[in-house]
Amino acid sequence: MSTLPFKLRKYHKYSSRQNWEKRGLIFVDDEHFGSVYNEYIHATNCYLCNKLFPSSRDRQLAYDRNTGNPRHIVCQYCNMIKIDDLYNT
């Protein structure tokens, strides 16, 4: 198992799932969520611009707002300008 790039707070996995689902993300099952979560906690760079995440608060899980499907782990800037939507139209 590789070392995580950032320290995780207690109950991080549980609270992440609750927050993501509250925002509209849809996971097929627990295995799907586990896969997405594992990718998220190990991400060190933005998928779209390759910017290094200075802290765990700088990474965000981008998702399709129409279907709720997770897409990529991105920086706040790329998520804010919805650059991911431009690539998937």
RAKAWO-V777587 format. One record per residue. N is the residue number from 1. OMEGA is omega in radians with two decimals (999 if undefined). D_FIRST is the distance of its C-alpha to the first C-alpha in whole Angstrom. Layout:
n=N omega=OMEGA d_first=D_FIRST
n=N omega=OMEGA d_first=D_FIRST
This chain:
n=1 omega=-3.10 d_first=0
n=2 omega=3.12 d_first=4
n=3 omega=3.11 d_first=7
n=4 omega=-3.13 d_first=9
n=5 omega=-3.11 d_first=12
n=6 omega=3.07 d_first=14
n=7 omega=3.13 d_first=15
n=8 omega=3.09 d_first=15
n=9 omega=3.13 d_first=19
n=10 omega=3.13 d_first=19
n=11 omega=-3.11 d_first=19
n=12 omega=-3.09 d_first=18
n=13 omega=-3.13 d_first=17
n=14 omega=-3.10 d_first=20
n=15 omega=3.10 d_first=22
n=16 omega=-3.14 d_first=21
n=17 omega=-3.14 d_first=22
n=18 omega=-3.13 d_first=25
n=19 omega=-3.13 d_first=26
n=20 omega=-3.14 d_first=25
n=21 omega=3.09 d_first=27
n=22 omega=3.14 d_first=30
n=23 omega=3.07 d_first=30
n=24 omega=3.09 d_first=30
n=25 omega=-3.13 d_first=27
n=26 omega=3.07 d_first=27
n=27 omega=-3.09 d_first=24
n=28 omega=-3.13 d_first=25
n=29 omega=-3.12 d_first=23
n=30 omega=3.13 d_first=20
n=31 omega=3.10 d_first=18
n=32 omega=3.10 d_first=19
n=33 omega=-3.13 d_first=18
n=34 omega=3.12 d_first=15
n=35 omega=3.13 d_first=14
n=36 omega=-3.13 d_first=16
n=37 omega=3.14 d_first=15
n=38 omega=3.09 d_first=11
n=39 omega=-3.11 d_first=13
n=40 omega=-3.06 d_first=15
n=41 omega=3.12 d_first=12
n=42 omega=-3.11 d_first=11
n=43 omega=3.12 d_first=14
n=44 omega=-3.11 d_first=16
n=45 omega=3.07 d_first=19
n=46 omega=3.14 d_first=22
n=47 omega=-3.03 d_first=22
n=48 omega=-3.08 d_first=26
n=49 omega=3.10 d_first=27
n=50 omega=3.09 d_first=23
n=51 omega=3.09 d_first=24
n=52 omega=3.09 d_first=21
n=53 omega=3.13 d_first=21
n=54 omega=3.13 d_first=22
n=55 omega=-3.12 d_first=21
n=56 omega=-3.14 d_first=19
n=57 omega=-3.12 d_first=23
n=58 omega=-3.14 d_first=23
n=59 omega=-3.13 d_first=21
n=60 omega=3.12 d_first=23
n=61 omega=3.11 d_first=22
n=62 omega=-3.13 d_first=25
n=63 omega=3.11 d_first=27
n=64 omega=-3.08 d_first=30
n=65 omega=3.10 d_first=32
n=66 omega=-3.07 d_first=35
n=67 omega=-3.09 d_first=32
n=68 omega=-3.13 d_first=29
n=69 omega=3.07 d_first=27
n=70 omega=3.12 d_first=24
n=71 omega=-3.01 d_first=24
n=72 omega=3.00 d_first=22
n=73 omega=-3.02 d_first=20
n=74 omega=3.06 d_first=23
n=75 omega=3.14 d_first=25
n=76 omega=-3.11 d_first=27
n=77 omega=-3.13 d_first=30
n=78 omega=3.12 d_first=29
n=79 omega=-3.12 d_first=29
n=80 omega=-3.11 d_first=32
n=81 omega=3.08 d_first=34
n=82 omega=-3.14 d_first=32
n=83 omega=3.13 d_first=32
n=84 omega=3.12 d_first=30
n=85 omega=3.13 d_first=33
n=86 omega=-3.12 d_first=35
n=87 omega=-3.03 d_first=32
n=88 omega=-3.14 d_first=32
n=89 omega=999 d_first=36
